[in-house]
Amino acid sequence: IEDVVITGNYVRAQELVDRTVYEILPEIEKTSTNGFDVLRKIPSVQVDFNNNVTLNGKSNFIIQVDGKQRDKEFLARILPGDIESVEVIHNPSGRYEGDIEGVINVVLKPEARMGINGLIGMQAKPINRTTVVAIGSLDYGLEKVTFYISGYSFIQNLNASSEDYNRFTLPSETVPVDSILDMTGAGDYRIAATAINAGFDYYMNKNNTLSINYSFKPFSTVINTDNVGDISMDGTLMNTQQNETNIATGSSESNVSLFFRKKFKKPIQEFIIESNYYFFNSSDDNDFTHLLYPMLGQIPSDSSSRHEWTINDRDYFSTKIDYIQPIGVDMRLEAGYQFYLQWIDYNYKTHDAANNNIYNYGEFRNAAYASFYWKLKKFSLQNTLRIEKSQIDINNDIHLQYTTFLPSINIMYKLNAKHT
């Protein structure tokens, strides 16, 4: 090699009082295949090999596309060339719930809504233990309506093997007994996960947009293991121990969202209504068996078994109303209201009824917020107050009411182009 030339392009960013806006350059488009790849190049955003996204190492954030909340699988259908910018909000305003620590908003180009485009991809490891990852999407954009559907599926089979060697001393009235437990295990681990997104965006005119999205995500795991080993005392084989474990978990979650945005003649001024209905259910069916055999014996001298059933259901319905009013050129006011309904039913049962647990939880929450933004040359200010009132009912026995005040203030001074 005579020489090596490396060309790098930094991501251009603009610091605003409430967010950082990253411009997506052509160089980023050329080296990316979907929305996940674009986010990998955004500072403070991390995406691992399973497309799990974190923001500053935290997972308690939301993902938006053109201001509409979406799950992370939605990013798989977005082509890099359709992305205009990525906005990262590290200090969410009162518009978002109090436990939200960040927002990632992917802004699309207007021309991305026209024509037909899509993608399909697959990775497979058919030898030994099967692993298959498939992804696909299709968009059909007319002048005012864009229809889309996308899917992601992951299937993997793994060996579940183990080796355990334990040596310890048992107390005795005469000489301590040296005891050894040597066990080996083998089994299978199977996982299957799928995510489907479908919906449409209706651009009524340049000021009004209506969107409906539906997502469905089934998930299942099956674990079967068999551990066998010998128990020796002072070098003499005494017992054989066998432990069998069978775990089956299945779940599915669905979300239906409705989004409406109305813009006005003034820049920034807009009115937004967003509703979500989310329902989740899961079940576990687990068996655990322990057998202890005497030396060279075929009949267990001791045995125990446990069967567990778990049913977990969660539903919630939420509606948010937001309004943004500019005040002159350098100031704006945001205000909004949200109500939130949640139901949780968790039932845990075993063959021993004394250990059963039934938990029912219901919550009704009202929230209102107001935010004030002001920018004066190099100085900017964001001031927010959010108030939430919750009513909680647990197992029809415990009734709680409380009010939470969530104030925040963010002050920024821009020293120069590189320091803030």
SULMOZI-V618041 format. One record per helix or strand of 3 or more residues. SS is the DSSP state (~ for helix, > for strand). FROM is the first residue (numbers start at 0). TO is the last residue. If there is no record, write none. Layout:
ss;from;to
SS;FROM;TO
SS;FROM;TO
//
This chain:
ss;from;to
>;12;14
>;19;22
~;25;29
~;34;39
>;44;46
>;52;54
>;61;64
>;67;69
~;71;76
~;79;81
>;82;88
>;102;107
~;109;112
>;114;124
>;130;140
>;144;158
>;161;169
>;176;202
>;207;232
>;235;262
>;269;293
>;299;326
>;330;349
~;352;354
>;356;375
>;378;393
>;397;412
//
